[in-house]
């Protein structure tokens, strides 16, 4: 019975939760804008419709254009098993924080190659912005993960999450600040508001959408599926940080952790929809200020670990 529950849970989390998170994000935005919004299975319908369409490839694109979509999806699947974003998930790979950073960087590299190889000027605009945002955001993500790893004296993020810091309240600010920093960084990574408006149709202002503007058919479906899984991984990792902070205050069983992870991923999707409904897109020159705000949370998380180490 226990094995059956774990199998059902993993299948739901990996296959169903990405579509559920996208649906709740879009549905919440629609409700706040006095619209009906999409049905529950609309993200799945969109993906199936995209897969069934023929691919239209520019004559200027090389073989790298199609291969980039497959590489992006493959690396995202690898991250799905490397990043400890979900309890009860088998640890098939070592969850080293530097490996996680490198895989995210490799994923972004192939996304940029695909955006440039299509030959579209809008793709070049999007990839150049993506590269700039990546250079600004990666230090914040790395600092947040390093702060968490320092509390466990290990670069294995899974080991840090496995340790129970019962009543060690000096660790509480580290986890909360790291979770906040990672969430703000995820808005940049996922090109959400206020960094980018995913619903815009003006190519000159797009980041992520401009990078995939030349894709169609199966390649576009792979890019979209990779995006949904990447959102799931980031929101799941943030959820683990928040749950670990809660575990410092009161004991939490593994089953409760599994349920809380799903609830928090759904909650983060709804929170993201609310933010997008009540904020405006920042001017491009203001984006570094937002990233600096994100970096500040990571810096304070690292500073908390440093102060704790000196006190010991």
C-alpha positions as semicolon CSV with decimal commas, in nm:
position;residue;x (nm);y (nm);z (nm)
1;X;0,000;0,000;0,000
2;X;0,284;0,239;0,087
3;X;0,461;0,169;-0,243
4;X;0,134;0,222;-0,434
5;X;0,076;0,557;-0,262
6;X;0,431;0,675;-0,340
7;X;0,393;0,572;-0,706
8;X;0,060;0,752;-0,743
9;X;0,200;1,058;-0,567
10;X;0,508;1,075;-0,790
11;X;0,305;1,030;-1,110
12;X;0,062;1,303;-1,004
13;X;0,340;1,541;-0,900
14;X;0,549;1,499;-1,215
15;X;0,276;1,455;-1,477
16;X;-0,032;1,626;-1,338
17;X;0,099;1,903;-1,113
18;X;0,264;2,111;-1,391
19;X;-0,066;2,134;-1,579
20;X;-0,256;2,204;-1,256
21;X;-0,014;2,482;-1,161
22;X;-0,044;2,644;-1,504
23;X;-0,423;2,614;-1,493
24;X;-0,447;2,778;-1,149
25;X;-0,211;3,054;-1,255
26;X;-0,418;3,135;-1,563
27;X;-0,752;3,083;-1,390
28;X;-0,662;3,312;-1,100
29;X;-0,555;3,587;-1,339
30;X;-0,879;3,544;-1,533
31;X;-1,094;3,569;-1,216
32;X;-0,910;3,882;-1,102
33;X;-0,971;4,033;-1,449
34;X;-1,345;3,943;-1,444
35;X;-1,304;3,674;-1,709
36;X;-1,419;3,312;-1,707
37;X;-1,076;3,171;-1,778
38;X;-0,969;2,836;-1,926
39;X;-1,104;2,494;-1,828
40;X;-0,904;2,261;-1,605
41;X;-0,741;2,060;-1,885
42;X;-0,672;2,353;-2,119
43;X;-0,290;2,345;-2,067
44;X;-0,293;1,976;-2,164
45;X;-0,516;2,045;-2,466
46;X;-0,280;2,321;-2,580
47;X;0,021;2,092;-2,553
48;X;-0,148;1,812;-2,750
49;X;-0,262;2,059;-3,018
50;X;0,092;2,195;-3,052
51;X;0,240;1,845;-3,086
52;X;-0,004;1,761;-3,366
53;X;0,092;2,066;-3,571
54;X;0,356;2,055;-3,843
55;X;0,690;2,223;-3,784
56;X;0,785;2,528;-3,986
57;X;1,161;2,583;-3,980
58;X;1,336;2,889;-4,117
59;X;1,570;2,830;-4,409
60;X;1,834;3,022;-4,214
61;X;1,821;2,776;-3,921
62;X;2,072;2,494;-3,889
63;X;2,042;2,154;-3,722
64;X;2,110;2,325;-3,388
65;X;1,768;2,486;-3,400
66;X;1,577;2,160;-3,356
67;X;1,840;1,996;-3,139
68;X;1,826;2,285;-2,892
69;X;1,461;2,213;-2,813
70;X;1,541;1,847;-2,741
71;X;1,841;1,943;-2,527
72;X;1,636;2,195;-2,329
73;X;1,371;1,934;-2,255
74;X;1,627;1,661;-2,176
75;X;1,822;1,881;-1,934
76;X;1,497;1,984;-1,766
77;X;1,412;1,617;-1,714
78;X;1,758;1,565;-1,563
79;X;1,700;1,860;-1,328
80;X;1,370;1,701;-1,231
81;X;1,566;1,414;-1,074
82;X;1,870;1,610;-0,953
83;X;1,696;1,893;-0,767
84;X;1,538;1,780;-0,434
85;X;1,210;1,961;-0,505
86;X;0,979;1,678;-0,399
87;X;0,971;1,448;-0,095
88;X;0,939;1,072;-0,155
89;X;1,131;1,124;-0,480
90;X;1,411;0,868;-0,528
91;X;1,755;1,032;-0,513
92;X;1,901;0,892;-0,832
93;X;2,164;1,165;-0,860
94;X;2,377;1,367;-0,620
95;X;2,198;1,698;-0,553
96;X;2,514;1,906;-0,547
97;X;2,439;2,278;-0,560
98;X;2,712;2,343;-0,818
99;X;2,575;2,066;-1,040
100;X;2,231;2,226;-1,015
101;X;2,370;2,569;-1,109
102;X;2,565;2,424;-1,401
103;X;2,263;2,234;-1,533
104;X;2,048;2,547;-1,520
105;X;2,326;2,730;-1,703
106;X;2,352;2,454;-1,965
107;X;1,975;2,463;-2,013
108;X;1,989;2,838;-2,066
109;X;2,282;2,798;-2,308
110;X;2,085;2,570;-2,540
111;X;1,776;2,794;-2,510
112;X;1,989;3,090;-2,621
113;X;2,147;2,889;-2,904
114;X;1,802;2,793;-3,029
115;X;1,676;3,151;-3,009
116;X;1,975;3,281;-3,204
117;X;1,989;3,001;-3,462
118;X;1,634;3,070;-3,578
119;X;1,757;3,385;-3,747
120;X;1,477;3,605;-3,618
121;X;1,566;3,958;-3,499
122;X;1,313;3,920;-3,219
123;X;1,482;3,598;-3,112
124;X;1,811;3,786;-3,092
125;X;1,645;4,054;-2,877
126;X;1,504;3,792;-2,640
127;X;1,826;3,592;-2,611
128;X;2,036;3,901;-2,540
129;X;1,799;4,000;-2,259
130;X;1,796;3,645;-2,127
131;X;2,176;3,640;-2,116
132;X;2,189;3,969;-1,926
133;X;1,924;3,859;-1,676
134;X;2,101;3,526;-1,627
135;X;2,430;3,697;-1,547
136;X;2,251;3,912;-1,290
137;X;2,036;3,639;-1,135
138;X;2,276;3,344;-1,107
139;X;2,477;3,499;-0,818
140;X;2,155;3,541;-0,619
141;X;2,053;3,177;-0,674
142;X;2,401;3,050;-0,594
143;X;2,424;3,257;-0,274
144;X;2,084;3,129;-0,159
145;X;2,186;2,767;-0,216
146;X;2,527;2,821;-0,055
147;X;2,360;2,970;0,255
148;X;2,140;2,662;0,286
149;X;2,433;2,426;0,225
150;X;2,641;2,600;0,490
151;X;2,386;2,513;0,759
152;X;2,430;2,142;0,674
153;X;2,808;2,168;0,617
154;X;2,753;1,999;0,281
155;X;2,702;2,108;-0,080
156;X;2,438;1,836;-0,116
157;X;2,106;2,022;-0,097
158;X;1,919;1,696;-0,037
159;X;2,133;1,632;0,272
160;X;2,062;1,984;0,397
161;X;1,689;1,926;0,360
162;X;1,711;1,584;0,525
163;X;1,863;1,726;0,844
164;X;1,609;1,817;1,112
165;X;1,692;2,150;1,281
166;X;1,439;2,104;1,562
167;X;1,422;2,421;1,775
168;X;1,740;2,564;1,618
169;X;1,578;2,902;1,566
170;X;1,906;3,058;1,452
171;X;1,861;2,860;1,127
172;X;1,511;2,999;1,067
173;X;1,618;3,329;0,900
174;X;1,847;3,139;0,664
175;X;1,571;2,920;0,523
176;X;1,315;3,202;0,503
177;X;1,554;3,447;0,336
178;X;1,679;3,180;0,094
179;X;1,320;3,086;0,004
180;X;1,227;3,451;-0,056
181;X;1,536;3,511;-0,267
182;X;1,476;3,196;-0,470
183;X;1,113;3,294;-0,535
184;X;1,208;3,640;-0,659
185;X;1,482;3,484;-0,872
186;X;1,230;3,236;-1,013
187;X;1,020;3,528;-1,141
188;X;1,325;3,631;-1,341
189;X;1,411;3,275;-1,446
190;X;1,055;3,211;-1,565
191;X;1,019;3,557;-1,725
192;X;0,715;3,644;-1,517
193;X;0,595;3,984;-1,404
194;X;0,737;4,234;-1,323
195;X;1,037;4,127;-1,535
196;X;0,843;4,015;-1,840
197;X;0,478;3,991;-1,939
198;X;0,417;3,637;-2,074
199;X;0,084;3,747;-2,226
200;X;0,224;4,031;-2,433
201;X;0,212;4,027;-2,812
202;X;0,471;4,299;-2,858
203;X;0,788;4,119;-2,962
204;X;1,014;4,412;-2,877
205;X;0,935;4,375;-2,505
206;X;0,938;3,996;-2,473
207;X;1,215;3,783;-2,324
208;X;1,117;3,416;-2,304
209;X;0,843;3,434;-2,567
210;X;1,080;3,607;-2,811
211;X;1,332;3,325;-2,772
212;X;1,076;3,064;-2,880
213;X;0,900;3,275;-3,143
214;X;1,044;3,072;-3,433
215;X;0,953;2,732;-3,284
216;X;0,647;2,533;-3,387
217;X;0,507;2,183;-3,371
218;X;0,692;1,926;-3,162
219;X;0,987;2,158;-3,088
220;X;0,754;2,424;-2,949
221;X;0,575;2,161;-2,740
222;X;0,907;2,048;-2,592
223;X;1,000;2,407;-2,504
224;X;0,660;2,466;-2,341
225;X;0,675;2,138;-2,148
226;X;1,027;2,221;-2,028
227;X;0,903;2,561;-1,910
228;X;0,619;2,404;-1,709
229;X;0,857;2,151;-1,551
230;X;1,111;2,424;-1,471
231;X;0,841;2,621;-1,291
232;X;0,749;2,306;-1,099
233;X;1,112;2,245;-0,998
234;X;1,170;2,602;-0,877
235;X;0,840;2,626;-0,688
236;X;0,898;2,280;-0,541
237;X;1,246;2,374;-0,415
238;X;1,108;2,693;-0,260
239;X;0,839;2,484;-0,094
240;X;1,103;2,254;0,058
241;X;1,284;2,555;0,205
242;X;0,961;2,686;0,359
243;X;0,868;2,344;0,496
244;X;1,215;2,308;0,647
245;X;1,171;2,646;0,815
246;X;0,838;2,527;0,954
247;X;1,000;2,203;1,073
248;X;1,226;2,410;1,298
249;X;0,920;2,527;1,490
250;X;0,716;2,206;1,500
251;X;0,776;1,842;1,397
252;X;0,642;1,741;1,055
253;X;0,598;1,386;0,929
254;X;0,705;1,276;0,583
255;X;0,343;1,238;0,472
256;X;0,263;1,591;0,589
257;X;0,569;1,719;0,403
258;X;0,449;1,551;0,084
259;X;0,103;1,707;0,113
260;X;0,241;2,048;0,209
261;X;0,468;2,046;-0,097
262;X;0,171;2,014;-0,332
263;X;-0,023;2,279;-0,140
264;X;0,270;2,522;-0,145
265;X;0,339;2,472;-0,518
266;X;-0,026;2,548;-0,589
267;X;-0,013;2,846;-0,352
268;X;0,298;2,986;-0,521
269;X;0,124;2,958;-0,859
270;X;-0,173;3,154;-0,725
271;X;0,055;3,412;-0,560
272;X;0,238;3,457;-0,892
273;X;-0,094;3,514;-1,067
274;X;-0,193;3,775;-0,808
275;X;0,141;3,954;-0,849
276;X;0,097;3,959;-1,227
277;X;-0,254;4,098;-1,191
278;X;-0,161;4,388;-0,964
279;X;0,184;4,486;-1,092
280;X;0,308;4,639;-1,414
281;X;0,607;4,535;-1,620
282;X;0,921;4,717;-1,516
283;X;1,110;4,923;-1,767
284;X;1,417;4,736;-1,888
285;X;1,655;4,972;-1,707
286;X;1,471;4,896;-1,379
287;X;1,522;4,519;-1,399
288;X;1,874;4,527;-1,248
289;X;1,726;4,703;-0,944
290;X;1,478;4,417;-0,899
291;X;1,757;4,162;-0,931
292;X;1,963;4,362;-0,678
293;X;1,669;4,336;-0,439
294;X;1,673;3,958;-0,494
295;X;2,047;3,947;-0,438
296;X;2,003;4,132;-0,108
297;X;1,791;3,850;0,035
298;X;2,057;3,597;-0,068
299;X;2,327;3,814;0,084
300;X;2,142;3,840;0,414
301;X;2,085;3,463;0,414
302;X;2,458;3,408;0,365
303;X;2,534;3,671;0,627
304;X;2,309;3,487;0,875
305;X;2,508;3,167;0,825
306;X;2,834;3,360;0,865
307;X;2,720;3,521;1,191
308;X;2,605;3,183;1,317
309;X;2,942;3,026;1,230
310;X;3,131;3,302;1,411
311;X;2,911;3,264;1,720
312;X;3,000;2,894;1,736
